[in-house]
Structures are given as C-alpha cells and as structure tokens.
C-alpha cells in the first residue's frame, strides 16, 4: 500500500526526506517522478544531508550537469534525466561508476531511466497540492 505524506513547505519536505534517508541501505535506486517544480531537488537535499554526504546548501539541481556526486568516497549519485531521449544519451552520462560500488542513486525524471537494474528500487511521486503544499507518495 502506498505511503502518502503531505508537506506544507520546502523545510518540511527536507525534514521528511532527512528522516526517509534512514530507510535507505546501499545499493538502492531512489526513483523520483513529478512535474516541474514539485520539489524533486528539494527532497534530494534532505536525503543527501540525511545520509551525511553533503549539506543541503551544497545540493543543487543537476539539470545542466546531469549528474552530481556527493560524499567521499561517493555515497550519493544525483542525476536528472529530463533531457535524456535515448539510451545513447544515457550512456554519455558516464554513470557506470555509480553501479561499481554500492551507493544511493537518486534519479529525477526516473521514468526516462532506460535500464533494468539489479539494485532495489524505491519510487517517490511528488505532486503539487497548491501553494507550497506537496504530496509525496512512496510506492
């Protein structure tokens, strides 16, 4: 049964994600879906900081760089697949490293993820509820 959470601010979303990060045991794929502006990067800030890989302020959208890596050694990979159209586009991201050691991989626009993965997957869907309210559904 899906778990549904409603947050009313970016701060609440980050705080929920920080708590949620305690459930994540590498290797795992966290697959995020939701329209533009629903809070996928905000949610990622909480997960990354909750895992101790970087501070919230250091987590930014990888829309143009496509992949960010947080922690040393790499603990969290954060990728934005919004502009991925083909398997070839995906292969140019150089994400092979991500699968070489157990880590947490957070994929925004995960519906564009073209590969099967042996890693466990957790799906999170984010939706606007008006104003700053968001619904987060854990599938």
C-alpha positions in Angstrom: 0.0 0.0 0.0 1.5 3.4 -0.9 2.5 5.7 1.9 1.3 9.3 1.4 2.8 12.4 3.1 1.8 16.0 2.7 4.3 18.7 3.4 3.5 22.4 3.5 6.9 24.0 2.9 10.3 23.3 1.4 11.6 22.9 5.0 9.0 20.3 5.8 9.9 18.4 2.6 13.6 18.5 3.5 12.9 17.3 7.1 10.7 14.4 5.9 13.4 13.4 3.4 16.1 13.5 6.1 14.1 11.0 8.1 13.3 9.0 5.0 17.0 8.7 4.2 17.4 6.4 7.3 15.5 3.7 5.4 18.0 3.7 2.6 20.6 0.9 2.6 23.1 1.0 -0.4 22.8 -0.2 -3.0 19.5 1.4 -3.8 17.9 3.4 -6.6 15.5 6.2 -5.5 13.3 6.9 -8.5 11.7 10.4 -8.4 8.7 11.4 -10.6 6.7 14.6 -10.6 6.1 17.6 -12.8 8.5 20.6 -13.0 8.6 22.4 -9.6 7.1 19.7 -7.5 10.2 19.5 -5.2 12.4 16.7 -6.5 15.6 18.6 -5.9 14.3 19.9 -2.5 13.6 16.3 -1.5 17.0 15.2 -2.6 18.6 17.9 -0.4 17.1 16.2 2.6 18.1 12.7 1.5 21.7 13.7 0.8 22.1 15.7 4.0 20.4 12.9 6.0 22.9 10.4 4.6 25.8 12.8 5.6 27.1 13.1 2.1 26.8 16.9 1.8 24.9 19.8 3.3 21.6 20.9 1.9 23.1 24.1 0.6 25.6 22.0 -1.5 22.9 20.0 -3.2 21.7 21.7 -6.4 19.7 20.6 -9.4 21.8 18.6 -11.9 19.6 19.8 -14.8 22.6 21.1 -16.8 25.4 19.0 -15.4 23.1 15.9 -15.5 24.9 14.1 -12.6 26.2 15.2 -9.2 28.2 13.0 -6.9 28.2 13.7 -3.1 30.4 12.3 -0.4 33.9 10.8 -0.4 34.0 8.0 -1.3 30.9 8.6 -3.4 27.9 7.9 -1.3 25.1 9.5 -3.3 24.7 10.0 -7.1 22.0 12.5 -8.1 21.0 12.5 -11.7 18.5 14.5 -13.7 17.2 12.5 -16.7 14.8 15.3 -18.0 16.8 15.8 -21.2 17.6 12.1 -21.8 15.9 11.0 -25.0 17.7 7.8 -26.0 19.8 5.0 -24.5 22.8 6.7 -26.2 22.1 9.9 -24.3 22.0 8.0 -21.1 25.3 6.2 -21.9 27.1 9.5 -22.3 26.4 10.4 -18.7 29.2 8.1 -17.6 27.1 6.6 -14.8 28.9 3.2 -14.9 30.8 4.3 -11.8 27.5 4.6 -10.0 27.0 0.8 -10.3 30.6 -0.1 -9.5 30.2 0.3 -5.7 27.1 0.1 -3.6 25.7 3.6 -3.2 22.4 5.5 -3.1 21.4 6.8 -6.6 18.6 9.4 -6.8 17.2 9.8 -10.3 14.9 12.8 -11.1 12.6 12.1 -14.1 13.2 8.4 -13.5 10.5 7.4 -16.0 13.2 8.2 -18.6 15.6 5.7 -17.0 16.2 3.2 -19.8 17.9 0.3 -17.9 16.9 -2.6 -15.7 18.9 -2.5 -12.5 19.7 -5.3 -10.1 19.5 -2.8 -7.3 16.4 -2.5 -5.1 14.2 0.5 -6.1 12.1 2.9 -4.2 9.7 5.1 -6.1 8.7 8.5 -4.9 6.0 10.5 -6.7 5.7 14.2 -5.9 2.6 16.3 -6.7 1.6 20.0 -6.3 -1.4 20.5 -3.9 -1.4 24.3 -4.4 0.8 26.9 -2.8 3.8 25.3 -1.1 1.9 22.1 -0.3 3.2 18.9 -1.8 2.1 15.3 -1.6 4.9 12.7 -1.5 3.8 9.2 -2.3 6.2 6.3 -1.5 5.4 3.5 -4.0 
